[in-house]
Amino acid sequence: MAETIPSGVIDLNTQVKAIQIDTEDTITVESERTDGKREKIVASAVILALPPRIIAKHIEFSLSLSPNLQSALAELVYTRTPEGRKVLLQARAKAMSAQFVSKSEQISVWK
């Protein structure tokens, strides 16, 4: 996929500070370079290659993410970290163990 992206499209050494959805076709990205220079970039699409909780914590969104979604993103656990793998394995074990629990059924009989 990286080979299909034209040169000069990806900005390295740049921290995204805010993303604003202007219209359906326009996105404004506010960024800060390592030298402290700030700039705004207008784009039709943005790819964020970060864990969701980092995105929610460090990037300000306007109009696109509800407060509920932002807080949900902050609580997501990234499964490529040891903490995330532990949570994932616990959830899988709980799901698998539920298969072995017999379910009781209440039956009412009228005579």
MMTF fields as JSON, N, C-alpha, C and O atoms, coordinates in Angstrom:
{
  "mmtfVersion": "1.0.0",
  "mmtfProducer": "UNKNOWN",
  "numBonds": 443,
  "numAtoms": 444,
  "numGroups": 111,
  "numChains": 1,
  "numModels": 1,
  "chainsPerModel": [1],
  "groupsPerChain": [111],
  "chainIdList": ["A"],
  "bondAtomList": [4, 2, 8, 6, 12, 10, 16, 14, 20, 18, 24, 22, 28, 26, 32, 30, 36, 34, 40, 38, 44, 42, 48, 46, 52, 50, 56, 54, 60, 58, 64, 62, 68, 66, 72, 70, 76, 74, 80, 78, 84, 82, 88, 86, 92, 90, 96, 94, 100, 98, 104, 102, 108, 106, 112, 110, 116, 114, 120, 118, 124, 122, 128, 126, 132, 130, 136, 134, 140, 138, 144, 142, 148, 146, 152, 150, 156, 154, 160, 158, 164, 162, 168, 166, 172, 170, 176, 174, 180, 178, 184, 182, 188, 186, 192, 190, 196, 194, 200, 198, 204, 202, 208, 206, 212, 210, 216, 214, 220, 218, 224, 222, 228, 226, 232, 230, 236, 234, 240, 238, 244, 242, 248, 246, 252, 250, 256, 254, 260, 258, 264, 262, 268, 266, 272, 270, 276, 274, 280, 278, 284, 282, 288, 286, 292, 290, 296, 294, 300, 298, 304, 302, 308, 306, 312, 310, 316, 314, 320, 318, 324, 322, 328, 326, 332, 330, 336, 334, 340, 338, 344, 342, 348, 346, 352, 350, 356, 354, 360, 358, 364, 362, 368, 366, 372, 370, 376, 374, 380, 378, 384, 382, 388, 386, 392, 390, 396, 394, 400, 398, 404, 402, 408, 406, 412, 410, 416, 414, 420, 418, 424, 422, 428, 426, 432, 430, 436, 434, 440, 438],
  "bondOrderList": [1, 1, 1, 1, 1, 1, 1, 1, 1, 1, 1, 1, 1, 1, 1, 1, 1, 1, 1, 1, 1, 1, 1, 1, 1, 1, 1, 1, 1, 1, 1, 1, 1, 1, 1, 1, 1, 1, 1, 1, 1, 1, 1, 1, 1, 1, 1, 1, 1, 1, 1, 1, 1, 1, 1, 1, 1, 1, 1, 1, 1, 1, 1, 1, 1, 1, 1, 1, 1, 1, 1, 1, 1, 1, 1, 1, 1, 1, 1, 1, 1, 1, 1, 1, 1, 1, 1, 1, 1, 1, 1, 1, 1, 1, 1, 1, 1, 1, 1, 1, 1, 1, 1, 1, 1, 1, 1, 1, 1, 1],
  "groupList": [{"groupName": "MET", "atomNameList": ["N", "CA", "C", "O"], "elementList": ["N", "C", "C", "O"], "formalChargeList": [0, 0, 0, 0], "bondAtomList": [1, 0, 2, 1, 3, 2], "bondOrderList": [1, 1, 2], "singleLetterCode": "M", "chemCompType": "L-PEPTIDE LINKING"}, {"groupName": "ALA", "atomNameList": ["N", "CA", "C", "O"], "elementList": ["N", "C", "C", "O"], "formalChargeList": [0, 0, 0, 0], "bondAtomList": [1, 0, 2, 1, 3, 2], "bondOrderList": [1, 1, 2], "singleLetterCode": "A", "chemCompType": "L-PEPTIDE LINKING"}, {"groupName": "GLU", "atomNameList": ["N", "CA", "C", "O"], "elementList": ["N", "C", "C", "O"], "formalChargeList": [0, 0, 0, 0], "bondAtomList": [1, 0, 2, 1, 3, 2], "bondOrderList": [1, 1, 2], "singleLetterCode": "E", "chemCompType": "L-PEPTIDE LINKING"}, {"groupName": "THR", "atomNameList": ["N", "CA", "C", "O"], "elementList": ["N", "C", "C", "O"], "formalChargeList": [0, 0, 0, 0], "bondAtomList": [1, 0, 2, 1, 3, 2], "bondOrderList": [1, 1, 2], "singleLetterCode": "T", "chemCompType": "L-PEPTIDE LINKING"}, {"groupName": "ILE", "atomNameList": ["N", "CA", "C", "O"], "elementList": ["N", "C", "C", "O"], "formalChargeList": [0, 0, 0, 0], "bondAtomList": [1, 0, 2, 1, 3, 2], "bondOrderList": [1, 1, 2], "singleLetterCode": "I", "chemCompType": "L-PEPTIDE LINKING"}, {"groupName": "PRO", "atomNameList": ["N", "CA", "C", "O"], "elementList": ["N", "C", "C", "O"], "formalChargeList": [0, 0, 0, 0], "bondAtomList": [1, 0, 2, 1, 3, 2], "bondOrderList": [1, 1, 2], "singleLetterCode": "P", "chemCompType": "L-PEPTIDE LINKING"}, {"groupName": "SER", "atomNameList": ["N", "CA", "C", "O"], "elementList": ["N", "C", "C", "O"], "formalChargeList": [0, 0, 0, 0], "bondAtomList": [1, 0, 2, 1, 3, 2], "bondOrderList": [1, 1, 2], "singleLetterCode": "S", "chemCompType": "L-PEPTIDE LINKING"}, {"groupName": "GLY", "atomNameList": ["N", "CA", "C", "O"], "elementList": ["N", "C", "C", "O"], "formalChargeList": [0, 0, 0, 0], "bondAtomList": [1, 0, 2, 1, 3, 2], "bondOrderList": [1, 1, 2], "singleLetterCode": "G", "chemCompType": "PEPTIDE LINKING"}, {"groupName": "VAL", "atomNameList": ["N", "CA", "C", "O"], "elementList": ["N", "C", "C", "O"], "formalChargeList": [0, 0, 0, 0], "bondAtomList": [1, 0, 2, 1, 3, 2], "bondOrderList": [1, 1, 2], "singleLetterCode": "V", "chemCompType": "L-PEPTIDE LINKING"}, {"groupName": "ASP", "atomNameList": ["N", "CA", "C", "O"], "elementList": ["N", "C", "C", "O"], "formalChargeList": [0, 0, 0, 0], "bondAtomList": [1, 0, 2, 1, 3, 2], "bondOrderList": [1, 1, 2], "singleLetterCode": "D", "chemCompType": "L-PEPTIDE LINKING"}, {"groupName": "LEU", "atomNameList": ["N", "CA", "C", "O"], "elementList": ["N", "C", "C", "O"], "formalChargeList": [0, 0, 0, 0], "bondAtomList": [1, 0, 2, 1, 3, 2], "bondOrderList": [1, 1, 2], "singleLetterCode": "L", "chemCompType": "L-PEPTIDE LINKING"}, {"groupName": "ASN", "atomNameList": ["N", "CA", "C", "O"], "elementList": ["N", "C", "C", "O"], "formalChargeList": [0, 0, 0, 0], "bondAtomList": [1, 0, 2, 1, 3, 2], "bondOrderList": [1, 1, 2], "singleLetterCode": "N", "chemCompType": "L-PEPTIDE LINKING"}, {"groupName": "GLN", "atomNameList": ["N", "CA", "C", "O"], "elementList": ["N", "C", "C", "O"], "formalChargeList": [0, 0, 0, 0], "bondAtomList": [1, 0, 2, 1, 3, 2], "bondOrderList": [1, 1, 2], "singleLetterCode": "Q", "chemCompType": "L-PEPTIDE LINKING"}, {"groupName": "LYS", "atomNameList": ["N", "CA", "C", "O"], "elementList": ["N", "C", "C", "O"], "formalChargeList": [0, 0, 0, 0], "bondAtomList": [1, 0, 2, 1, 3, 2], "bondOrderList": [1, 1, 2], "singleLetterCode": "K", "chemCompType": "L-PEPTIDE LINKING"}, {"groupName": "ARG", "atomNameList": ["N", "CA", "C", "O"], "elementList": ["N", "C", "C", "O"], "formalChargeList": [0, 0, 0, 0], "bondAtomList": [1, 0, 2, 1, 3, 2], "bondOrderList": [1, 1, 2], "singleLetterCode": "R", "chemCompType": "L-PEPTIDE LINKING"}, {"groupName": "HIS", "atomNameList": ["N", "CA", "C", "O"], "elementList": ["N", "C", "C", "O"], "formalChargeList": [0, 0, 0, 0], "bondAtomList": [1, 0, 2, 1, 3, 2], "bondOrderList": [1, 1, 2], "singleLetterCode": "H", "chemCompType": "L-PEPTIDE LINKING"}, {"groupName": "PHE", "atomNameList": ["N", "CA", "C", "O"], "elementList": ["N", "C", "C", "O"], "formalChargeList": [0, 0, 0, 0], "bondAtomList": [1, 0, 2, 1, 3, 2], "bondOrderList": [1, 1, 2], "singleLetterCode": "F", "chemCompType": "L-PEPTIDE LINKING"}, {"groupName": "TYR", "atomNameList": ["N", "CA", "C", "O"], "elementList": ["N", "C", "C", "O"], "formalChargeList": [0, 0, 0, 0], "bondAtomList": [1, 0, 2, 1, 3, 2], "bondOrderList": [1, 1, 2], "singleLetterCode": "Y", "chemCompType": "L-PEPTIDE LINKING"}, {"groupName": "TRP", "atomNameList": ["N", "CA", "C", "O"], "elementList": ["N", "C", "C", "O"], "formalChargeList": [0, 0, 0, 0], "bondAtomList": [1, 0, 2, 1, 3, 2], "bondOrderList": [1, 1, 2], "singleLetterCode": "W", "chemCompType": "L-PEPTIDE LINKING"}],
  "groupTypeList": [0, 1, 2, 3, 4, 5, 6, 7, 8, 4, 9, 10, 11, 3, 12, 8, 13, 1, 4, 12, 4, 9, 3, 2, 9, 3, 4, 3, 8, 2, 6, 2, 14, 3, 9, 7, 13, 14, 2, 13, 4, 8, 1, 6, 1, 8, 4, 10, 1, 10, 5, 5, 14, 4, 4, 1, 13, 15, 4, 2, 16, 6, 10, 6, 10, 6, 5, 11, 10, 12, 6, 1, 10, 1, 2, 10, 8, 17, 3, 14, 3, 5, 2, 7, 14, 13, 8, 10, 10, 12, 1, 14, 1, 13, 1, 0, 6, 1, 12, 16, 8, 6, 13, 6, 2, 12, 4, 6, 8, 18, 13],
  "groupIdList": [1, 2, 3, 4, 5, 6, 7, 8, 9, 10, 11, 12, 13, 14, 15, 16, 17, 18, 19, 20, 21, 22, 23, 24, 25, 26, 27, 28, 29, 30, 31, 32, 33, 34, 35, 36, 37, 38, 39, 40, 41, 42, 43, 44, 45, 46, 47, 48, 49, 50, 51, 52, 53, 54, 55, 56, 57, 58, 59, 60, 61, 62, 63, 64, 65, 66, 67, 68, 69, 70, 71, 72, 73, 74, 75, 76, 77, 78, 79, 80, 81, 82, 83, 84, 85, 86, 87, 88, 89, 90, 91, 92, 93, 94, 95, 96, 97, 98, 99, 100, 101, 102, 103, 104, 105, 106, 107, 108, 109, 110, 111],
  "secStructList": [7, 4, 4, 4, 1, 7, 6, 6, 1, 1, 7, 7, 1, 3, 3, 3, 3, 3, 3, 3, 3, 7, 1, 1, 1, 7, 3, 3, 3, 3, 3, 3, 3, 6, 6, 1, 7, 3, 3, 3, 3, 3, 3, 1, 7, 7, 7, 7, 7, 1, 7, 2, 2, 2, 2, 2, 2, 2, 7, 3, 3, 3, 1, 1, 1, 7, 2, 2, 2, 2, 2, 2, 2, 2, 2, 7, 7, 7, 6, 6, 1, 2, 2, 2, 2, 2, 2, 2, 2, 2, 2, 2, 2, 2, 2, 2, 2, 2, 6, 6, 1, 7, 7, 7, 7, 7, 7, 7, 7, 7, 7],
  "xCoordList": [0.817, 0.0, 0.872, 0.548, 1.979, 2.827, 3.389, 3.615, 3.615, 4.17, 3.202, 3.626, 1.916, 0.914, 0.707, 0.036, 1.277, 1.121, 2.196, 3.382, 1.806, 2.791, 3.755, 3.396, 4.978, 5.947, 5.477, 4.807, 5.836, 5.432, 4.062, 3.627, 3.374, 2.032, 2.096, 1.248, 3.083, 3.225, 4.181, 5.284, 3.762, 4.605, 5.132, 4.373, 6.442, 7.066, 7.504, 7.533, 7.841, 8.271, 7.244, 7.596, 5.976, 4.886, 3.857, 3.469, 3.419, 2.401, 1.071, 0.967, 0.065, -1.274, -1.877, -1.897, -2.37, -2.977, -4.496, -5.161, -5.055, -6.513, -6.922, -6.185, -8.115, -8.713, -10.122, -10.91, -10.416, -11.736, -12.383, -11.783, -13.609, -14.387, -15.11, -16.029, -14.691, -15.293, -16.563, -17.606, -16.478, -17.621, -17.439, -16.519, -18.305, -18.167, -16.885, -16.372, -16.357, -15.181, -13.91, -12.85, -13.978, -12.816, -12.529, -13.417, -11.272, -10.809, -9.61, -8.704, -9.608, -8.465, -7.708, -8.286, -6.416, -5.56, -4.602, -3.849, -4.627, -3.676, -2.535, -2.753, -1.31, -0.157, 0.949, 0.96, 1.866, 3.032, 4.272, 4.349, 5.243, 6.498, 7.428, 7.189, 8.477, 9.419, 10.133, 10.626, 10.204, 10.828, 9.862, 10.224, 8.626, 7.64, 6.719, 5.745, 7.008, 6.177, 4.836, 4.78, 3.758, 2.405, 1.893, 2.214, 1.102, 0.505, -0.832, -1.12, -1.636, -2.923, -2.837, -2.354, -3.314, -3.305, -4.741, -5.46, -5.165, -6.505, -6.382, -5.542, -7.227, -7.152, -8.548, -9.538, -8.601, -9.871, -9.979, -11.068, -8.834, -8.823, -7.612, -6.607, -7.718, -6.631, -6.508, -7.509, -5.275, -5.02, -4.233, -3.159, -4.755, -4.075, -3.576, -4.374, -2.279, -1.68, -1.248, -0.067, -2.224, -1.986, -3.06, -4.149, -2.761, -3.81, -4.942, -4.677, -6.189, -7.333, -7.248, -7.645, -6.745, -6.697, -5.698, -5.894, -4.633, -3.672, -4.319, -4.148, -5.058, -5.77, -6.747, -6.785, -7.534, -8.544, -7.905, -8.48, -6.728, -6.088, -5.345, -5.307, -4.751, -3.847, -4.349, -3.745, -5.419, -5.911, -7.308, -8.191, -7.499, -8.805, -9.615, -9.153, -10.805, -11.682, -12.826, -13.285, -13.274, -14.455, -15.457, -15.114, -16.685, -17.839, -17.887, -18.951, -16.814, -16.872, -17.075, -17.714, -16.552, -16.65, -17.471, -17.185, -18.47, -19.273, -18.445, -17.486, -18.797, -18.077, -18.093, -17.108, -19.204, -19.284, -18.275, -17.62, -18.149, -17.199, -15.772, -14.927, -15.485, -14.138, -13.769, -12.645, -14.691, -14.382, -14.248, -13.433, -15.038, -14.919, -13.567, -12.942, -13.106, -11.793, -10.693, -9.733, -10.825, -9.811, -9.733, -8.682, -10.849, -10.884, -10.501, -10.32, -10.379, -10.008, -8.614, -7.737, -8.419, -7.116, -6.524, -7.147, -5.322, -4.632, -4.016, -3.207, -4.375, -3.99, -2.549, -2.126, -1.786, -0.376, 0.524, 1.747, -0.076, 0.685, 0.472, -0.526, 1.393, 1.186, -0.134, -0.83, -0.482, -1.748, -2.929, -3.867, -2.881, -3.963, -4.108, -5.222, -2.983, -3.03, -3.651, -4.41, -3.316, -3.879, -5.396, -6.113, -5.887, -7.333, -7.999, -9.057, -7.387, -7.942, -8.009, -9.026, -6.941, -6.93, -7.955, -8.59, -8.123, -9.135, -10.54, -11.376, -10.794, -12.114, -12.356, -13.463, -11.332, -11.482, -11.722, -12.561, -10.991, -11.17, -12.572, -13.199, -13.06, -14.413, -15.461, -16.429, -15.274, -16.216, -16.202, -17.25, -15.008, -14.905, -15.488, -16.144, -15.26, -15.763, -17.286, -17.903, -17.891, -19.351, -19.987, -21.144, -19.254, -19.786, -19.981, -20.796, -19.23, -19.279, -20.221, -20.397, -20.817, -21.756, -23.128, -23.642, -23.717, -25.044, -26.068, -26.003, -26.977, -28.004, -29.244, -29.718, -29.749, -30.957, -32.174, -32.152, -33.226, -34.447, -35.598, -35.751, -36.392, -37.52, -38.746, -39.092, -39.387, -40.561, -41.727, -41.633, -42.794, -44.008, -44.976, -45.286, -45.441, -46.353, -47.654, -47.647, -48.757, -50.068, -50.718, -50.788, -51.194, -51.88, -53.253, -53.987],
  "yCoordList": [-1.177, 0.0, 1.256, 2.231, 1.244, 2.433, 2.831, 4.014, 1.862, 2.162, 2.947, 3.629, 2.86, 3.543, 5.003, 5.75, 5.411, 6.792, 7.648, 7.331, 8.715, 9.574, 10.222, 10.466, 10.498, 11.145, 12.56, 13.206, 13.026, 14.363, 14.425, 15.492, 13.288, 13.26, 12.994, 13.478, 12.236, 11.883, 12.871, 13.094, 13.467, 14.384, 13.666, 13.309, 13.46, 12.853, 13.958, 15.131, 13.592, 14.544, 15.646, 16.803, 15.276, 16.233, 15.636, 14.477, 16.431, 15.964, 16.612, 17.837, 15.792, 16.306, 16.785, 16.056, 18.022, 18.616, 18.598, 18.391, 18.818, 18.887, 18.468, 18.658, 17.891, 17.521, 18.086, 17.852, 18.832, 19.465, 19.032, 19.146, 18.535, 18.187, 19.444, 19.91, 19.999, 21.236, 20.958, 21.558, 20.06, 19.623, 18.136, 17.526, 17.561, 16.128, 15.821, 14.705, 16.792, 16.546, 17.211, 17.026, 17.973, 18.733, 18.498, 18.588, 18.197, 17.992, 18.919, 18.964, 19.653, 20.5, 19.864, 19.568, 19.656, 19.054, 20.124, 20.708, 20.38, 21.305, 20.478, 19.526, 20.849, 20.083, 20.995, 22.201, 20.383, 21.098, 20.28, 19.101, 20.912, 20.244, 20.241, 20.948, 19.446, 19.369, 20.692, 20.925, 21.581, 22.897, 23.915, 25.079, 23.49, 24.364, 25.064, 25.696, 24.962, 25.612, 24.887, 23.661, 25.672, 25.117, 25.378, 26.398, 24.459, 24.652, 23.943, 23.018, 24.389, 23.757, 23.147, 23.768, 21.921, 21.189, 20.828, 20.29, 21.122, 20.76, 19.468, 19.357, 18.494, 17.183, 16.637, 17.118, 15.628, 14.942, 13.682, 13.137, 13.219, 12.037, 12.111, 12.742, 11.46, 11.422, 9.995, 9.349, 9.506, 8.175, 8.375, 8.977, 7.878, 7.965, 6.58, 5.676, 6.411, 5.116, 5.093, 4.949, 5.236, 5.264, 4.449, 4.256, 3.97, 3.303, 4.287, 5.465, 3.833, 4.717, 5.536, 6.702, 4.969, 5.74, 6.889, 7.915, 6.748, 7.841, 8.936, 10.124, 8.527, 9.494, 10.306, 11.533, 9.618, 10.296, 11.22, 12.252, 10.861, 11.638, 12.867, 13.899, 12.769, 13.808, 14.638, 15.661, 14.231, 14.956, 15.482, 14.733, 16.768, 17.377, 17.256, 17.658, 16.712, 16.562, 17.567, 17.88, 18.061, 18.914, 18.414, 18.128, 18.315, 17.907, 16.436, 15.954, 15.713, 14.348, 13.296, 12.275, 13.515, 12.508, 13.034, 14.1, 12.287, 12.669, 12.466, 11.694, 13.142, 12.929, 11.472, 10.983, 10.769, 9.356, 8.529, 7.649, 8.813, 8.07, 8.399, 7.505, 9.658, 10.024, 9.324, 8.842, 9.257, 8.575, 7.069, 6.42, 6.51, 5.081, 4.786, 3.775, 5.658, 5.475, 5.518, 4.75, 6.399, 6.527, 5.271, 4.964, 4.545, 3.354, 2.078, 1.031, 2.153, 0.971, 0.501, 1.309, -0.794, -1.37, -1.892, -2.681, -1.445, -1.843, -3.214, -3.383, -4.199, -5.589, -5.917, -7.06, -4.958, -5.235, -4.89, -4.995, -4.484, -4.215, -5.387, -6.098, -5.6, -6.685, -6.529, -7.515, -5.284, -5.039, -5.443, -6.085, -5.067, -5.376, -6.865, -7.382, -7.553, -9.01, -9.709, -10.667, -9.212, -9.807, -9.657, -10.611, -8.457, -8.209, -9.087, -9.664, -9.192, -10.014, -11.482, -12.139, -12.003, -13.412, -13.67, -14.725, -12.721, -12.882, -12.927, -13.725, -12.077, -12.061, -13.354, -13.892, -13.856, -15.127, -16.286, -17.147, -16.311, -17.386, -17.345, -18.387, -16.149, -16.021, -16.484, -17.148, -16.141, -16.56, -18.076, -18.701, -18.659, -20.115, -20.85, -21.878, -20.336, -21.025, -20.988, -21.869, -19.974, -19.874, -21.028, -21.366, -21.632, -22.758, -23.999, -24.863, -24.089, -25.282, -25.146, -26.096, -23.995, -23.779, -24.241, -23.791, -25.16, -25.631, -24.563, -23.922, -24.396, -23.383, -24.057, -25.073, -23.471, -24.03, -23.424, -22.294, -24.209, -23.756, -23.964, -25.037, -22.929, -23.03, -23.469, -22.872, -24.517, -25.039, -25.032, -25.537, -24.463, -24.486, -25.504, -25.467, -26.413, -27.439, -27.321, -27.301, -27.243, -27.167, -28.518, -29.119, -28.993, -30.274, -30.144, -31.13],
  "zCoordList": [0.0, 0.0, 0.0, -0.678, 0.756, 0.853, -0.5, -0.753, -1.369, -2.691, -3.564, -4.496, -3.276, -4.101, -3.701, -4.412, -2.571, -2.11, -2.784, -2.685, -3.461, -4.129, -3.133, -1.981, -3.585, -2.696, -2.372, -3.178, -1.189, -0.76, -0.115, 0.32, -0.047, 0.539, 2.039, 2.789, 2.482, 3.888, 4.547, 4.048, 5.671, 6.434, 7.664, 8.565, 7.69, 8.856, 9.817, 9.443, 11.034, 12.063, 12.271, 12.5, 12.191, 12.339, 13.291, 13.148, 14.259, 15.198, 14.854, 14.785, 14.639, 14.358, 15.665, 16.657, 15.66, 16.852, 16.789, 17.804, 15.58, 15.44, 14.043, 13.076, 13.955, 12.669, 12.667, 13.583, 11.619, 11.506, 10.199, 9.131, 10.291, 9.112, 8.666, 9.339, 7.521, 7.03, 6.234, 6.493, 5.277, 4.473, 4.254, 4.801, 3.465, 3.192, 2.433, 2.519, 1.69, 0.859, 1.371, 0.774, 2.451, 2.904, 4.379, 5.227, 4.665, 6.028, 6.239, 5.407, 7.344, 7.668, 8.82, 9.866, 8.623, 9.638, 10.149, 9.369, 11.442, 12.059, 12.62, 13.369, 12.252, 12.697, 13.218, 12.973, 13.935, 14.458, 14.155, 14.499, 13.509, 13.176, 14.388, 15.367, 14.312, 15.429, 15.671, 16.775, 14.647, 14.832, 15.43, 15.6, 15.753, 16.364, 15.378, 15.786, 14.098, 13.082, 12.984, 12.899, 12.997, 12.877, 11.476, 10.866, 10.973, 9.657, 9.562, 10.321, 8.622, 8.337, 6.955, 6.008, 6.859, 5.603, 5.268, 6.109, 4.036, 3.59, 2.789, 1.896, 3.116, 2.474, 2.218, 2.77, 1.373, 1.133, 1.986, 2.165, 2.517, 3.376, 4.294, 3.965, 5.448, 6.417, 6.922, 7.233, 7.003, 7.561, 8.844, 8.828, 9.949, 11.236, 11.616, 11.864, 11.661, 11.979, 13.443, 13.758, 14.318, 15.76, 16.462, 15.92, 17.662, 18.433, 18.736, 18.974, 18.733, 18.957, 20.232, 20.229, 21.327, 22.575, 22.488, 23.141, 21.702, 21.506, 20.665, 20.938, 19.647, 18.801, 19.649, 19.557, 20.47, 21.292, 22.322, 22.668, 22.811, 23.869, 23.337, 24.007, 22.136, 21.668, 20.486, 20.163, 19.846, 18.676, 18.966, 19.385, 18.743, 18.952, 17.664, 16.596, 17.765, 16.613, 16.724, 17.822, 15.591, 15.608, 14.591, 13.444, 15.022, 14.23, 13.863, 13.473, 13.966, 13.467, 14.556, 14.302, 15.751, 16.794, 17.97, 18.515, 18.342, 19.501, 20.773, 20.765, 21.855, 23.123, 23.565, 24.119, 23.325, 23.693, 22.912, 23.471, 21.614, 20.793, 21.198, 21.246, 21.489, 21.923, 23.223, 23.36, 24.179, 25.431, 25.215, 25.871, 24.303, 23.995, 23.361, 23.681, 22.462, 21.847, 22.897, 22.825, 23.86, 24.9, 25.766, 26.328, 25.871, 26.708, 25.959, 26.58, 24.641, 23.877, 24.253, 24.558, 24.23, 24.541, 23.245, 22.534, 22.949, 21.723, 21.934, 22.846, 21.118, 21.373, 21.009, 21.181, 20.515, 20.228, 21.407, 21.314, 22.5, 23.72, 24.675, 24.561, 25.614, 26.59, 27.351, 27.596, 27.728, 28.433, 27.557, 28.029, 26.287, 25.364, 25.117, 25.038, 24.996, 24.794, 25.995, 25.849, 27.194, 28.406, 28.429, 28.734, 28.107, 28.077, 27.029, 27.282, 25.857, 24.777, 25.189, 24.966, 25.785, 26.208, 27.31, 27.326, 28.231, 29.284, 28.681, 29.105, 27.701, 27.057, 26.295, 26.322, 25.616, 24.885, 25.843, 25.581, 26.95, 27.931, 28.529, 28.723, 28.818, 29.368, 28.362, 28.734, 27.098, 26.057, 25.882, 25.714, 25.921, 25.757, 26.952, 26.782, 28.17, 29.359, 29.428, 30.026, 28.821, 28.821, 28.06, 28.308, 27.143, 26.363, 27.235, 26.914, 28.344, 29.179, 30.367, 31.128, 30.53, 31.624, 31.16, 30.136, 31.947, 31.567, 31.909, 32.958, 31.032, 31.228, 31.804, 31.295, 32.867, 33.468, 32.792, 32.304, 32.783, 32.139, 33.118, 33.701, 33.284, 34.192, 33.393, 32.373, 33.878, 33.194, 34.174, 35.292, 33.731, 34.566, 33.96, 32.769, 34.819, 34.349, 35.138, 36.369, 34.42, 35.059, 34.962, 33.89, 36.099, 36.088, 36.66, 36.733]
}
